[in-house]
Amino acid sequence: MLIFFLSAALAAEPSFEQSVVFAKNNDPDIIALRDGRQLRVRYGDGVIQTVFAWSSGRPLSFHYDIEDGMTLKDTEQGTTIPVLAMASGRHLIDDMEEACQKNAISTLDMTDCAAQSNNAWKAEIARLQDLLEVGASPEQKQAYAASRAAWEQHYQAQVKTLNATYGAMDGTIWRVIASQARVSMLREQVRWMGAVAADASMHR
């Protein structure tokens, strides 16, 4: 259930929140929700013991904002757990864009929704890059930087292809299609980086 959403037209830093229900804790770092999604999380001191004490059916809040990324919140206990990646199921940025698109009236609104999503995915890539470097060796950091640079070069080349193709077409709907294609590339990078960053975080 959607609780709160700010569109790009209303907020420079969008946020999105859903009511979710806890199903079970899958050791070592996965929390399963009743809707089938599985979240890879990072436990702080003492938090894992708190989660072990949760009963199935506990109401929680699944939150996203562009500064902190995804977090799972238990407002009753005041517990906030960073969510590093989706082990399965839709990312909250996808849900955020879908909610925005449902309220879009014009193709300009649709493009704004895609642009907001685009910025959120880029922020997530930067966040995951920073997470990868926590506790990494100099050799690992060098490898991460090279990978990021190579991916960025590939991404920019693909964007040029999209712009050259759809920019030559009449009609604003093609701008929306190009924006959605850019978002698709960013989404896949986040999924890949999220899995790697979650694994690295668990073993460092």
Sequence and secondary structure as in RCSB ss.txt:
>XXXX:A:sequence
MLIFFLSAALAAEPSFEQSVVFAKNNDPDIIALRDGRQLRVRYGDGVIQTVFAWSSGRPLSFHYDIEDGMTLKDT
EQGTTIPVLAMASGRHLIDDMEEACQKNAISTLDMTDCAAQSNNAWKAEIARLQDLLEVGASPEQKQAYAASRAA
WEQHYQAQVKTLNATYGAMDGTIWRVIASQARVSMLREQVRWMGAVAADASMHR
>XXXX:A:secstr
 EEEE  TTT SS EEEEEEEEEEEETTTEEEETTS EEEE   TTHHHHHHT  TT EEEEEEETTTEEEEEET
TTTEEEEEEEEEES  HHHHHHHHHHHH  SHHHHHHHHHHHHHHHHHHHHHHHHHHHTT  HHHHHHHHHHHHH
HHHHHHHHHHHHHHHHTTSSSTHHHHHHHHHHHHHHHHHHHHHHHHHHHHHHT 
